[in-house]
């Protein structure tokens, strides 16, 4: 099959772009790993509308239902439960679904595949019972599941506070909240005047913080958090006030911010930029969301973390850019102005500089015994040893330790390896390359690859 546009991801940016592109008359297909549209932030919004979860998740979540309805009505072809495992210039997009592979072509590709939680290794992070806040929220949105027993949350930023509030609204309980954020810096405070433009967002955050404080124990100004247990999580320990503290724990939910998904743009050799403040890579984009590869666009958090509202607006902007690139519309500047897209995006991002400065990524030194690559169970010490005997190149570390060779293909250890190489060689992190990403972008069986040949022969 051939289309004008292939969109990868049906979150806020992907749905918004699809609606606008269909209005402009483009033929398009939307490829989504999930069983229904919504992405992570609006996951299950169609199914949950009659569930108590719908109201407990808040007004922002409820807004996803209208966007999903508009997307469904747009006429875009929607391939759900489908993974993209390779993209080739042309543009050829290789998919797998229900155990079979196929290929489609498009004149342009838009990546709206969002972000992932920042992996931050610490002692015991691979124990059963330890998971991310985002994973817990997926369970809540997908099946209404709440954690039981002594539940602890450790992290910084809006998401842990939001999830804790949602959990409490549904009758869940929290044993304690370990706030890993650092005291506000002068840089963060200097950004408050702009942040007040999003007064509602600030008010929501303060409300979440108030609710969590009322719910139980909140711990601040601590260090060296460890999750401990024999077969699974049993207790937590940390250092504070000059002594070691120990508490019983059945579940620990951790979160230290999110980072863009970059494997696709890295594999396609796009130019990337380094976000020093938040410590992540993102594809370099022009004002329409186009990468350094002509015809390849990125919108939403995949191009830089901005939140769901900014993602919907960037999806509209990318749709206009694609329409111009394909010759579908010559009025994109006028349409951009009429829809006030720049003003709306600027307002949607008003709080972001403050949040970025308020919640920097952790810079703690990893102990040698901590597992850095959980797929291959490679410790930070093993990576340091390999780094001392090689140049500051993650490929050399991969060859020596198998770090980055597992099913996640470096999604969980890439930034950790980058930081360890920078530490050993005394270099700025941004000067160290990320893993070289090669196809397949997602795990695929030999049988699925073989089915592609059968499908091609049948055409």
N, C-alpha and C positions, 0 to 999 in steps of 0.2 A: 504494500500500500504506500501511496505517496501523498504528502500533505504540504500545505504551506508552512505550518509550524508544528513542532513537537514540543510540548511542555512536559517537563519532568518534575512531578510533585503537584499535589492538589491541596496545598495549604492555602492560607490567605492570599499570598502573592500569586500562586498558580491559578486559583479560581478567579481572582480579580482580572488577571491578564486574559484568561480565556473568555470571560464575559465581554471585555472590550474588543478583543480580536474578532469574536463572532459578530459583534455589532458592526465592525468594519468589513465584514464579508470574507474573512479568512477561513480556509479549511484547516482544521487542527485536530490533534489528538492529545489527550492529557494522560500521561502514564503515572500511575500511583502505586506505591508499595502497599498502601493501606486498603482495607476492604470497602471503605466509603470515604467521601471527600471530607476535608477539614484539617488535615495535617496534624501536628502535635497539639497546637493550642485549641483547635476546635474538634479534636478527636471525638467521634461518637455523637456529635451534636444533633444529627438527625434521629438517631435511635433513642437518645436520652431525653427527648423533649417531654415525654410523659413520665419520666422518672424523678424521684426526689433529688437525684444527683444534679439535674438540670438547674434548679434554683440554687442549690448549694454551691455550685461552681462559679456563680456570680454573673453580673450583667455583661461583662465583656465576653464570657463564654457564650452566653445566649445570643449575642449578635452574630455568631457564626452560622446560626440556622438560616437567617435571611440570605447570607452570602452563598451558602450551600444550595439553597433553593434557586437563586439566580443562576448559579453555575449549572444546575441540572436542567434549567429551562433554556440555556443558551444554545443547545444543539451541538455542543462540542462532543466528540467521541471520547468516551472515558474508559480507559483500561485499568481496572482496579486489580489489586493483589498481583501486581506485575513489577518485576525488577528490571532495571536497566543494567546490563553487565558490560556493555562496551558502546562507545560513541566514536564514530570515525568521521573525519571531515568529508563532507559531501552533501548532506549530512546523513549518514547511515546510523541508525539506532538499533542496537541488538537487545532483545527482550527475552525474558523467560517467565512463563506462567503455567501453572498446573503441569509441571514437569516437561514442558516443551519450549523450545527456543524459536524465535522468529526475528525477522528484520523488517524495519520500515524505513522510509526515506522522508526527508523534509527539506524545505528550502532554508529553514532557520530553526534553531533549537533555543529554547528558553529553560534554564535551570532554576527551579524554584524549590529546591529540595531542602531548604531550611538550615537548621543548626543542630548541633549535638551538645550534650553537657560536657563541660571541660573535665577530662579525666585527671584526678589529682591523687596519686598513690600515697598511701600511708600504711603503717603497720596494721595488718589484719583486714585490709580492704577487700580481699578476695574471699573472706569467710562467708558461708551461707548465713543469711540474716542481715548482711550489709548490702545495701543497694542505693541507687541514686533517688533523689526526690522526683526527678522526671519519670523514672521507671514506676515509682509508686503512683504517680499521677496518671500514668497510662493504665494501670490496673484499675484505678478509680473510674476513669472515663470509659474504659472498655467494658468493665464488668461490675462496677459499683463496689469493688473490693476495698476494704480498709485493713490496715495492719492491726494485729492484736498483740496483747501482752504489753511489756514495758517498751514503749516506742520512744526513741530519741531521734532528734533531728540535729544535724551539725552542718553549718554552712553559712553563707553570706549572700546578700542580695534579695531581690523581691520574691523570687520563686519559692524558697523555703517558707517564707512568711505567708505567702498566698496559700500554699498547700496546707500548712498548719491550720490556717483559718478554715479552709474547706473541710479538713478532717474534723475540726471541732464542730462545724455547722451540721455535720452528718452524725454527730454523737460519738465520734472517736475521742481518744484520750492520748495525751502526750506526757511521758514521764519527765522529759526535760528538753531544753533547746540549748545547744552549744553554738553560740554566736562567734564565728571565726573572723568577723570583720575587724578591721583596724580602726583606731580613732580617726575622725574626719581630718583630712589634711587641709592646708590653706588653699590648695588647688581646688579641692572639692567645695569648700565654702565659697570660694570666689565664683563658682558656677551656679549658686543658688538663685541669683536674680533672674537668670534665663529660665531656670527650672520652675519658677513660680508661674510661668506662662501655662504650665500644665498643673494648675492648682489641684484639679481633681485627682490627678495621679499621685501627687504628694500626699493628699488627704487619705487616699486609699492605703498607701504604704504605712502611714502613721496609725491608721485604724488596725491594720494587720498586726503591727508591732504591739499595740495596746492589747489586742485579744490574746496574743501569744504570751505576753507577760502575765496576764491574769490567769492563764491556764495552768501554770506551774513553774517549775524551776528553770531559770535562765542563767546560763554560765557565760561570763565574758572574761577576756584577758587571761587566757590559758594557753598552753602549748603542749606539744608532743601528745596528741590524741592517739590512742591505740585501741583497736578492737581486738578482743581476746576471747579464746574459747578453744576447746579440743576439736570437736567435729563441726561446730557451728558457733555463731556469736553467743557468748554467755555474759560478758561484762565489758565495760569501757573503763579506761583509765586516762588521766591527763594530769599535767603539772599546773598548779596555780598556788600563789601565795607561799611559794617555797616548799610545798609538799605534794605528794602524789594522792590523787583522789580516785576512788574506785566505786562504780555503781553497777547494779544489775541491769542488763539490757537484752531484750529479745530481738529487737529490730533497730537498726541504725540507718537512717536516710541521710545521705550526704549530697551537697551541692556547692559548687564554687563557680557558678556562672556558665555561660554557653559560648561556643565558638562556631564559626561558619563551617559547613561541610565543603571541603575543598578537593576531595579525591578526584572528582570529575574534571575540574579545571586544571588541576595539576597534571593529570594524565594527558590532557590536551595541550599541555605546554603553554598555558596562558600566562601572561605577566601577572604577578601577584605583588601585593604591598603588605608590609608588616605594620600591624597596629601595636605600637610600643606600649601604650597605656594598658591594653587588655591582653597583650601577648598572644596575638593570633595572626594567621595569614588570611587574606581574602583576595579574590581576583580583582585586579584593577579595572574599573569600569568607567565608561564615558557618561555623559549626562543622560543618556538614554538606556543605560544598563548594559551596553555592549562591551564585551571583553576585547582583548587584543587579537582574538581570532574572529575574523569577519563572519557575521551571521550567527555567532554564539552569544547569547545574552544571559544575564543573571539578574534575578530580582528577589527581594525579601532578605531574610537573615543569611542566606547563602552568600550574599555580597557584602555583609557587614551587619552586626547585630543592631536592630532598631526596634523590635517588637512587632506585634501583629498589625497594628494600625498603619505604621509606616510601610510594612510589607505589602498591604493591599494597594497603597498608593504607588509604590515602586513597581508593582505588577502592572498597573495602568500605564505608567510611564514607559516601561519596557514594551508593552503592547503597541504603543504609538511608534516607538523606535523601530520595532520589527515591521510595522505597516509601511513605514517610510523606506526601510531597507528593501522590502519586497515590491515596492511600487504600488501598494494597495491604497495608500492615502498620501496626498501631498499637502495636507492641511494640519500636520501634526503640531506645529508650533501654536497655531490658533486653538486647536483642541486642548493643548496643554494649558494655555492661558485661560480659556473658557471654564475649564474644570478646576482652576486654581490649584493645580497639582503641586506646584512648588511651595506655595504658602501652606497648604494642608500638610505636606510632608515635613516642612520646617516646624510646624506646630506639634506634629506627632513625635518629632525627635527632640522636643524642648527639654525633656527630662534626661535624655540619654547621656549628655556630657557629664552631668552631675553624678549619675549612677556609675559611669565608667571610672570617675575619679574616686567615688565613695567606696567602690568594691573592686580594688585591683586584684589580679590573680595572686594566689599564694606564692611566695618566693622561698619557702623553707627548704633547707638542704635535706635531701633524702638519705636516710641511713642505708648502709650497704646491703643490709639483709632484706630490705623492702622489695617486694616484687614490682618491677616496673612494667614488664610485658606479661600480662596475665594469660594470654593465649599459649605462650611457650614457657611460662614460668621462669622468666629471666630476671634476675635481681639487679638492682641499681649498681651493686658492687661489681657484678659480672660485666655490665656495660661500661663502667669506669675502667676496669682492667683492659677491656678490648680497646677503649678509646685511647689509652696511654700508648698502645702499640700500633696505632694507626693514625692517619690524618683525620681531621675534623669532618668526617664524612659518614652519614648514617648508613650508607651502603656497606661500608667496611665493617661497621658494628653488626649489621644484619648478617653478613657472611660469617662472622666469627661466633655469633651467639644465637642465631635464628630469631632474634628480636625483630618483630614486624612481619614475620612470615605466617602468622596464624590467620584464622578466619576473618579477623577484623582488619587485616592488612595495614596495621599501623594507626588505625583510628583511635585506639586506646593508649598507645605508647608513643606516637610520633612526636608530640611536643615534649614529652619527658626525655626521650632520647636526644632531641635537639638541645634541651637545657643541660643535660649531663655532658654532652660533647662541648658545649660552650664553657661549662665549668672546668672540665679537665684541661682544655686548651686555652683557657683564660681569654675567651672571645665574647663579643656581644652576641646574644642569642640570635638576633636577626641576620647575622653573617653566616650562620650555620644552615645548610640546606635541610629541607624536610625530606622524608623518604621519597625515592623515585617511584611514582605510582604507575603500575603496568596493568593491562587487562588480564583477567576479568576484574571489573570493579566490584563485583559481588561474587561469592562462592557459587559455582555452577558445576554440575556433574558432567562427566563425559557423555552420558546418555542424552542429556539436554543439548549439548553441543552437536552430537550426531543427529539429533532430530532437526536441527537447522538445515542440514544438507537435504534431508527428506522433504522439508517444507519448501526449500528453494526449487527442488526438482519438480515439485507438483505445480509450480506456477505456470 
